[in-house]
Amino acid sequence: MARRQFDLVIDEVRREARDVISLVLREPGGGRLPRWEPGAHIDVTLPSGLSRQYSLCGDVNRAEEYVVAVLREEHGRGGSRELHDIAATGQKLTVGEPRNNFPFDQAEKYLFLAGGIGITPILPMIAAACARGASWKLLYGGRTLSSMAFREHLAAYPAERLELCPEDTHGRPDFAAALRGAGPDTLVYACGPGGMLDAVAEQFATHATGASLRVERFGADGPADTSGAAFEVVLGRTGTTVLVPEEHSILAAVRDAVPDVAYSCEEGYCGECETPVLEGTPDHRDSYLTEDEREAGETMMICVSRCLGGRLVLDL
């Protein structure tokens, strides 16, 4: 079932850092928007028809607005460039109902690790940790200080809770040092590019004793690989059979039959196209599912994953 969508307008554009803007989105006539929790994101449909996913980074208590931040990526797939180019007060955008694949759980202590634009879902988590009276620290890395968004916002918090590490002057963040103090009462939240999260996972396994780790990726680990032999996909809700050719994704093959199928990144890291598997064995190629989830084979990311065999039956 498709999620609700809303026609919103850009009420304000703010420059947060070099190549980073934030957008305040509201209903044209005012009014309350669906509630959200820290870690949630929205799908934004651009005038070109492209759909992109952005973390909500505003105040969860401000029910009349959504705030997202966008890094302009000159060598990306075009969505961020388009949004930067059209960003102006009054510009209309279609926005999906908030969805949360990165939920903020209760803990006594939090360690937040952010890389670049990965700071965005962390901001409302910090506010929630403060509201709960929990202990927290933030380690935030970026290429340069000028490229690190929301520095002024973070300056309102006690300096001893913050460690900003621009790579050009401080080197890369010392995740090992940060994680050594993470015990069983600590939840670690990490968000950023794939290379950063790989480094965090490696250091977490070595240095964090009994802590729990939650991650959200803001980019794929590498180019999406959808190559392989052709196979059939049966759409379980209608019985329609669709051929997935060589070099084509399941997503591309089923969109004619299911035009409202949910998707966003098309690179296997965002989780938007996660689809239940009713029969068959997926060939998982995403960077979203855990190893246990892949082994269970109950869901798959249809934008990149394929079939270990000749036939899949999906709940579509």
C-alpha positions as CSV (number, residue, x, y, z in Angstrom):
1,M,0.0,0.0,0.0
2,A,1.4,3.4,-1.0
3,R,2.0,5.8,1.8
4,R,0.3,9.2,2.0
5,Q,1.8,12.1,0.1
6,F,1.6,15.8,0.8
7,D,2.0,18.8,-1.5
8,L,4.3,21.2,0.5
9,V,6.1,24.4,-0.2
10,I,9.5,25.6,0.7
11,D,9.0,28.2,3.4
12,E,12.6,29.0,4.0
13,V,16.1,28.1,2.6
14,R,19.1,28.3,4.9
15,R,22.7,27.8,4.0
16,E,24.2,25.5,6.6
17,A,27.7,25.0,5.2
18,R,29.6,24.9,1.9
19,D,27.4,23.0,-0.5
20,V,24.8,22.3,2.2
21,I,21.3,23.9,2.4
22,S,18.4,23.2,4.7
23,L,14.8,23.5,3.6
24,V,11.8,24.3,5.8
25,L,8.7,22.7,4.3
26,R,5.1,23.6,5.2
27,E,1.6,23.1,3.9
28,P,0.6,26.0,1.7
29,G,-2.3,27.0,4.0
30,G,-0.5,26.1,7.2
31,G,-1.7,23.2,9.4
32,R,-0.2,20.2,11.2
33,L,1.9,17.5,9.5
34,P,2.1,13.9,10.5
35,R,4.3,13.3,13.6
36,W,7.8,11.8,13.4
37,E,10.5,10.5,15.7
38,P,14.2,11.0,15.6
39,G,15.8,9.0,12.8
40,A,12.9,9.4,10.4
41,H,13.1,10.4,6.8
42,I,10.8,11.6,4.1
43,D,10.7,10.9,0.3
44,V,10.8,14.1,-1.7
45,T,9.6,14.1,-5.3
46,L,11.3,16.7,-7.4
47,P,9.8,18.5,-10.4
48,S,11.7,16.2,-12.8
49,G,10.0,13.2,-11.2
50,L,13.1,12.0,-9.4
51,S,12.5,10.9,-5.8
52,R,15.1,11.2,-3.1
53,Q,15.2,10.4,0.6
54,Y,16.2,13.0,3.2
55,S,16.4,12.7,7.0
56,L,14.3,15.0,9.1
57,C,16.6,17.2,11.1
58,G,14.3,19.8,12.7
59,D,12.4,19.9,16.0
60,V,10.0,16.9,16.5
61,N,7.7,19.3,18.5
62,R,7.2,21.7,15.6
63,A,4.2,19.9,14.0
64,E,3.7,22.5,11.3
65,E,7.0,22.0,9.5
66,Y,9.5,19.5,8.2
67,V,13.2,20.4,7.9
68,V,15.7,18.5,5.7
69,A,19.3,19.3,4.7
70,V,20.8,18.6,1.3
71,L,24.4,18.2,0.2
72,R,25.0,19.2,-3.4
73,E,26.8,16.3,-5.0
74,E,28.1,17.4,-8.4
75,H,29.0,13.8,-9.4
76,G,25.9,12.2,-7.9
77,R,22.7,11.0,-9.8
78,G,21.3,14.5,-10.2
79,G,18.7,14.8,-7.4
80,S,20.7,17.0,-5.0
81,R,21.8,19.3,-7.9
82,E,18.2,19.7,-9.0
83,L,17.0,20.5,-5.4
84,H,19.8,23.0,-4.9
85,D,19.0,24.7,-8.2
86,I,15.2,25.0,-7.6
87,A,15.4,25.8,-3.8
88,A,13.4,29.0,-3.3
89,T,10.6,30.2,-1.1
90,G,7.3,29.0,-2.6
91,Q,8.7,26.1,-4.6
92,K,6.2,23.2,-4.4
93,L,7.4,19.7,-3.6
94,T,5.6,16.4,-3.1
95,V,6.6,14.7,0.2
96,G,5.8,11.3,1.5
97,E,4.7,10.5,5.0
98,P,7.7,10.1,7.4
99,R,9.2,6.6,7.7
100,N,11.8,5.4,10.2
101,N,14.4,2.8,9.5
102,F,16.8,4.3,12.1
103,P,14.7,4.4,15.3
104,F,16.0,6.1,18.4
105,D,15.8,3.7,21.3
106,Q,16.1,4.2,25.1
107,A,19.5,4.1,26.7
108,E,21.3,5.5,29.7
109,K,24.2,6.7,27.5
110,Y,24.6,7.6,23.8
111,L,27.6,7.9,21.5
112,F,26.8,9.7,18.3
113,L,29.2,9.3,15.3
114,A,28.6,11.4,12.3
115,G,30.3,11.9,9.0
116,G,29.5,14.8,6.7
117,I,25.8,15.1,5.9
118,G,25.3,12.1,8.2
119,I,24.9,14.7,11.0
120,T,21.3,15.3,9.9
121,P,19.5,12.3,11.6
122,I,21.7,12.8,14.6
123,L,20.5,16.3,15.4
124,P,17.0,15.3,16.7
125,M,18.5,12.4,18.5
126,I,20.8,14.7,20.5
127,A,17.8,16.9,21.4
128,A,15.9,13.8,22.5
129,A,18.8,12.5,24.6
130,C,18.9,15.9,26.3
131,A,15.1,15.8,26.9
132,R,15.5,12.4,28.5
133,G,18.4,13.5,30.7
134,A,20.7,10.9,29.2
135,S,24.4,11.2,28.9
136,W,25.8,11.7,25.4
137,K,28.7,12.6,23.3
138,L,29.1,13.5,19.6
139,L,32.1,12.8,17.3
140,Y,31.6,14.6,14.0
141,G,33.9,14.4,11.1
142,G,34.1,16.2,7.8
143,R,36.5,17.1,5.0
144,T,36.9,20.8,6.2
145,L,35.3,22.9,8.9
146,S,33.5,24.9,6.3
147,S,31.9,21.8,4.8
148,M,30.5,20.6,8.2
149,A,26.8,21.6,8.5
150,F,25.0,22.8,11.6
151,R,28.1,23.9,13.6
152,E,26.2,27.0,14.9
153,H,23.3,24.7,16.0
154,L,25.7,22.4,17.8
155,A,27.5,25.3,19.5
156,A,24.4,25.6,21.8
157,Y,25.4,22.4,23.6
158,P,28.2,22.0,26.2
159,A,31.6,21.9,24.5
160,E,32.7,18.9,26.4
161,R,30.1,16.8,24.7
162,L,31.3,17.7,21.2
163,E,34.3,16.7,19.2
164,L,34.5,18.2,15.7
165,C,37.2,16.7,13.5
166,P,37.7,18.5,10.1
167,E,40.1,16.1,8.3
168,D,42.2,18.9,6.8
169,T,43.3,20.2,10.2
170,H,42.6,17.3,12.7
171,G,42.9,14.2,10.6
172,R,40.3,11.5,10.5
173,P,38.1,10.9,13.6
174,D,39.6,8.5,16.2
175,F,36.7,6.0,16.4
176,A,38.8,3.6,18.4
177,A,39.3,6.1,21.2
178,A,35.6,7.1,21.2
179,L,34.4,3.5,21.4
180,R,36.7,2.4,24.2
181,G,34.3,4.0,26.7
182,A,31.2,2.4,25.3
183,G,29.9,-0.2,27.7
184,P,26.7,-2.2,28.0
185,D,24.7,0.9,29.0
186,T,25.7,2.7,25.8
187,L,23.9,2.9,22.4
188,V,26.1,3.9,19.5
189,Y,24.4,5.7,16.6
190,A,26.5,6.2,13.4
191,C,25.6,7.8,10.2
192,G,27.7,8.8,7.2
193,P,29.4,7.4,4.0
194,G,30.1,3.7,3.6
195,G,33.8,4.0,4.3
196,M,33.3,5.7,7.6
197,L,30.7,3.2,8.7
198,D,33.0,0.3,7.8
199,A,35.7,1.8,9.9
200,V,33.2,2.3,12.8
201,A,32.1,-1.3,12.6
202,E,35.7,-2.6,12.6
203,Q,36.6,-0.5,15.7
204,F,33.3,-1.3,17.4
205,A,34.0,-5.0,17.2
206,T,37.4,-4.5,18.8
207,H,36.8,-1.7,21.4
208,A,33.2,-1.5,22.4
209,T,32.5,-4.0,25.3
210,G,28.8,-4.9,25.3
211,A,27.5,-1.7,23.7
212,S,25.0,-1.8,20.8
213,L,25.5,-0.2,17.4
214,R,22.9,1.3,15.1
215,V,24.0,2.6,11.6
216,E,22.4,4.4,8.7
217,R,24.3,4.7,5.4
218,F,24.1,7.9,3.3
219,G,25.7,6.3,0.2
220,A,26.4,3.0,-1.4
221,D,29.7,1.0,-0.8
222,G,30.4,1.0,-4.5
223,P,28.6,0.9,-7.9
224,A,25.4,-1.1,-7.9
225,D,25.9,-4.6,-9.5
226,T,22.7,-5.9,-11.0
227,S,24.4,-8.2,-13.5
228,G,23.5,-11.9,-13.8
229,A,21.3,-14.4,-15.7
230,A,17.7,-13.6,-16.5
231,F,15.0,-15.0,-14.1
232,E,11.3,-14.7,-13.5
233,V,9.5,-12.8,-10.7
234,V,6.0,-13.6,-9.9
235,L,3.9,-10.8,-8.3
236,G,2.2,-12.6,-5.5
237,R,-0.8,-10.2,-5.2
238,T,-1.9,-10.6,-8.8
239,G,-0.1,-13.7,-10.1
240,T,1.6,-11.7,-12.9
241,T,4.9,-13.1,-14.1
242,V,7.6,-10.6,-15.0
243,L,10.9,-11.5,-16.8
244,V,14.0,-9.8,-15.3
245,P,16.6,-9.7,-18.1
246,E,20.3,-9.8,-17.8
247,E,21.8,-6.4,-16.6
248,H,18.3,-5.2,-15.4
249,S,17.1,-4.8,-11.9
250,I,14.0,-6.4,-10.5
251,L,12.8,-2.8,-9.7
252,A,13.1,-1.8,-13.4
253,A,11.3,-4.9,-14.5
254,V,8.3,-4.7,-12.2
255,R,7.6,-1.0,-12.4
256,D,5.4,-1.3,-15.5
257,A,3.2,-3.7,-13.6
258,V,3.4,-2.0,-10.2
259,P,4.0,1.7,-11.0
260,D,3.7,2.8,-7.3
261,V,6.4,0.4,-6.0
262,A,8.4,2.3,-3.4
263,Y,12.1,3.0,-4.1
264,S,14.6,5.8,-3.7
265,C,18.4,5.3,-3.8
266,E,18.5,2.5,-6.4
267,E,21.9,1.4,-4.9
268,G,20.8,-0.9,-2.1
269,Y,21.5,1.2,0.9
270,C,18.4,3.1,1.9
271,G,15.9,0.3,2.6
272,E,13.0,2.0,0.8
273,C,12.4,-0.9,-1.7
274,E,12.6,-3.7,0.9
275,T,10.1,-6.3,-0.3
276,P,8.9,-9.5,1.3
277,V,9.9,-12.8,-0.4
278,L,7.2,-15.4,-0.6
279,E,9.2,-18.1,-2.5
280,G,12.6,-18.5,-3.9
281,T,16.1,-17.6,-2.8
282,P,17.4,-14.0,-3.1
283,D,20.9,-13.1,-4.3
284,H,21.4,-10.2,-1.8
285,R,23.6,-7.4,-3.1
286,D,22.5,-4.6,-0.8
287,S,24.3,-2.9,2.1
288,Y,21.2,-2.5,4.2
289,L,20.2,-5.9,5.5
290,T,22.1,-7.6,8.3
291,E,23.8,-11.0,7.7
292,D,21.0,-12.7,9.8
293,E,18.3,-11.0,7.7
294,R,20.1,-12.0,4.5
295,E,20.3,-15.6,5.7
296,A,16.6,-15.7,6.6
297,G,15.8,-14.5,3.1
298,E,12.4,-13.1,4.1
299,T,12.9,-9.8,2.4
300,M,15.2,-8.3,-0.2
301,M,16.1,-5.0,-1.8
302,I,14.7,-5.2,-5.3
303,C,16.8,-2.3,-6.7
304,V,20.0,-4.3,-6.7
305,S,19.5,-7.9,-5.5
306,R,18.7,-10.8,-7.9
307,C,17.8,-14.5,-7.7
308,L,19.8,-17.6,-6.8
309,G,17.7,-19.7,-9.2
310,G,15.2,-19.1,-11.9
311,R,12.2,-17.8,-10.0
312,L,11.1,-15.6,-7.2
313,V,7.7,-14.9,-5.8
314,L,7.4,-11.4,-4.2
315,D,4.7,-9.8,-2.1
316,L,4.0,-7.1,-4.8
